[in-house]
Amino acid sequence: MLLTGCATTSFDIGQADRSVAPSEAVEQITTLRNRELAWGGVIVAAKNLKDSPQFEILGYPLDERNRPDREAAPAGRFIAVHPGYLETADYTPGRLVTVVGELTDTRTGTVGEAQYTYPVLAAQRIHLWPKPSTASSGPRIHFGIGIGISR
């Protein structure tokens, strides 16, 4: 029973290919187009377009739970476009996501003042990872002598 609360969550990516990095997909767009891929990373920007939200994501390799591994080197940026509506107030810059979708195209944009070519995923599923807890994970045991007043 106690271990249930400590269980780590994972995200099922099904048969999606997680071996191709976003930076590799740009050069291989003709062979990878329409292939189902799983990429993850940190949201850099999010905006709602007329028919769908669009996310610019700084990609990182996925760990064994299919969560972006921020300890690894970045794997390139990509654009994820999701059909329908998602609340961009929830999908804020800095949040971790894992995206499963088909590689559809590339799109040219800028990162700062530099030109950049983004691979574009037509997202079928997006998993928004929980924010890290800000509470201390250490024990809450205090020892002391005297009188304490708290409000």
C-alpha positions in Angstrom: 0.0 0.0 0.0 2.7 2.5 0.9 4.6 1.9 -2.4 1.6 2.9 -4.4 2.0 6.6 -3.5 5.7 6.4 -4.6 5.1 4.8 -8.0 6.5 6.8 -10.9 4.2 7.5 -13.8 5.0 6.7 -17.4 3.4 7.5 -20.7 2.6 4.7 -23.2 3.8 5.7 -26.6 2.5 2.6 -28.3 4.4 1.7 -31.5 5.8 5.2 -32.0 9.4 5.4 -33.0 11.5 7.2 -30.4 14.9 6.5 -31.9 14.9 9.5 -34.3 15.8 12.9 -32.8 14.1 16.1 -34.1 17.5 17.3 -35.3 17.9 14.2 -37.5 14.3 14.4 -38.9 15.0 17.6 -40.8 17.6 15.9 -43.0 15.5 12.7 -43.4 12.1 14.3 -44.0 11.4 12.5 -47.2 12.0 9.0 -45.7 10.3 9.9 -42.3 7.3 11.8 -43.5 4.0 10.3 -42.1 5.9 8.0 -39.7 4.6 7.9 -36.1 7.2 9.4 -33.8 7.5 10.0 -30.1 9.4 13.1 -29.0 9.6 15.0 -25.7 11.0 18.2 -24.4 10.4 21.5 -22.8 7.8 23.9 -24.1 9.5 27.1 -25.4 6.4 28.8 -26.8 2.7 28.0 -27.1 0.0 29.7 -29.1 -3.5 29.0 -30.2 -4.0 29.3 -34.0 -7.4 29.4 -35.7 -7.9 25.6 -35.7 -5.3 24.2 -33.4 -2.7 25.0 -30.8 1.0 25.1 -31.8 3.9 24.4 -29.5 7.6 25.1 -30.1 9.5 22.5 -28.1 13.1 22.1 -27.2 13.6 18.3 -27.6 15.3 16.0 -25.2 15.7 12.2 -25.5 13.0 10.2 -23.7 13.9 8.2 -20.6 12.6 4.7 -19.7 9.2 6.3 -18.7 9.0 8.2 -21.9 9.6 11.5 -20.0 12.1 14.0 -21.5 15.5 13.6 -19.9 16.7 17.1 -19.2 20.1 15.7 -18.0 20.8 14.6 -21.6 22.0 17.0 -24.4 19.1 18.7 -26.3 18.0 16.9 -29.4 16.8 19.9 -31.5 13.6 21.9 -31.6 10.4 20.9 -33.1 6.8 22.1 -33.7 3.9 20.1 -32.4 0.4 21.0 -33.8 -2.6 19.4 -32.1 -6.1 19.3 -33.6 -8.8 21.0 -31.6 -8.3 23.2 -28.6 -5.9 22.9 -25.7 -5.6 25.5 -23.0 -2.2 27.2 -23.6 -2.4 28.6 -20.0 -1.7 25.0 -18.9 1.0 24.4 -21.6 3.3 27.2 -20.5 7.0 27.6 -21.3 9.2 25.5 -19.1 6.7 22.6 -18.9 7.7 19.1 -19.9 5.7 17.3 -22.6 5.9 14.0 -24.5 4.2 14.1 -28.0 3.2 11.2 -30.2 2.3 12.1 -33.8 3.1 11.9 -37.4 6.0 13.8 -39.0 4.3 15.9 -41.6 6.7 18.6 -42.8 9.4 21.1 -41.9 8.9 24.8 -41.2 11.4 27.6 -41.3 11.5 30.1 -38.4 14.0 31.8 -36.2 15.6 31.1 -32.9 16.8 34.5 -31.7 18.2 36.0 -34.9 19.3 32.7 -36.4 17.3 30.9 -39.1 16.1 27.4 -38.0 14.3 24.6 -39.7 11.8 22.8 -37.5 10.3 19.4 -38.1 6.5 19.5 -37.6 4.6 16.7 -35.8 0.9 16.4 -36.2 0.3 15.5 -32.6 -2.2 12.7 -31.9 -1.4 12.6 -28.2 0.4 15.1 -25.9 1.3 14.2 -22.3 1.8 17.2 -20.1 4.1 16.1 -17.2 3.2 17.3 -13.7 5.1 20.3 -12.4 7.9 19.3 -10.0 6.8 19.6 -6.3 8.2 22.7 -4.6 7.8 21.1 -1.2 10.8 19.7 0.5 11.1 16.0 0.1 13.1 15.6 3.3 11.7 14.4 6.6 9.6 16.9 8.6 11.1 16.2 12.0 12.2 19.0 14.2 14.1 18.8 17.5 14.5 21.7 19.8 14.2 23.0 23.3 12.2 26.0 24.3 8.9 27.7 23.4 7.8 28.0 19.9 5.1 30.3 18.5 3.7 29.9 15.1 0.9 31.5 13.1 
